[in-house]
């Protein structure tokens, strides 16, 4: 599940939601929404997240 994977990846790098938000150019509340399953990122942001966490789309989404 994307929301759980994102939160685990972020925490494994000792990164705050605010730090991740700055890296991908969104507000911290947006990252919070992704991690709680309220919303999902665009394809472009998803690609940035894959780069940041050195993860594949499949790895991040499944």
C-alpha positions as CSV (number, residue, x, y, z in Angstrom):
1,X,0.0,0.0,0.0
2,X,1.4,3.3,-1.1
3,X,0.6,5.3,2.1
4,X,2.3,2.8,4.4
5,X,5.3,2.4,2.1
6,X,5.9,6.1,1.8
7,X,5.7,6.6,5.6
8,X,8.1,3.7,6.2
9,X,10.6,4.9,3.6
10,X,10.5,8.5,4.9
11,X,11.0,7.4,8.5
12,X,13.8,5.0,7.5
13,X,15.7,8.0,6.3
14,X,14.9,10.0,9.4
15,X,13.1,12.5,7.3
16,X,10.2,14.7,8.4
17,X,7.1,15.3,6.3
18,X,8.2,18.9,6.0
19,X,11.6,17.9,4.6
20,X,10.0,15.5,2.1
21,X,7.5,18.1,1.1
22,X,10.3,20.6,0.3
23,X,12.1,18.0,-1.8
24,X,9.1,17.4,-4.0
25,X,7.7,20.9,-4.0
26,X,4.5,20.4,-2.0
27,X,3.1,21.5,1.3
28,X,3.6,19.3,4.4
29,X,-0.2,18.8,4.6
30,X,0.0,17.2,1.2
31,X,2.6,14.6,2.4
32,X,0.4,14.0,5.4
33,X,-2.6,13.3,3.1
34,X,-0.5,10.8,1.1
35,X,0.6,9.0,4.2
36,X,-3.0,8.8,5.6
37,X,-4.4,7.6,2.3
38,X,-6.6,10.7,1.8
39,X,-4.9,11.6,-1.5
40,X,-2.3,10.3,-3.9
41,X,0.5,12.1,-5.7
42,X,0.6,12.9,-9.4
43,X,2.7,10.8,-11.7
44,X,5.4,13.5,-11.8
45,X,5.6,13.6,-8.0
46,X,5.6,9.9,-7.8
47,X,8.6,9.8,-10.1
48,X,10.4,12.2,-7.8
49,X,9.6,10.1,-4.8
50,X,11.0,7.1,-6.6
51,X,14.2,9.0,-7.2
52,X,14.5,10.3,-3.6
53,X,14.0,6.9,-2.1
54,X,15.8,4.9,-4.9
55,X,12.7,2.8,-5.3
56,X,10.8,1.5,-8.3
57,X,7.2,2.4,-9.0
58,X,6.1,-1.1,-8.2
59,X,8.1,-1.0,-4.9
60,X,6.5,2.2,-3.8
61,X,3.0,1.4,-4.9
62,X,2.6,-2.2,-3.8
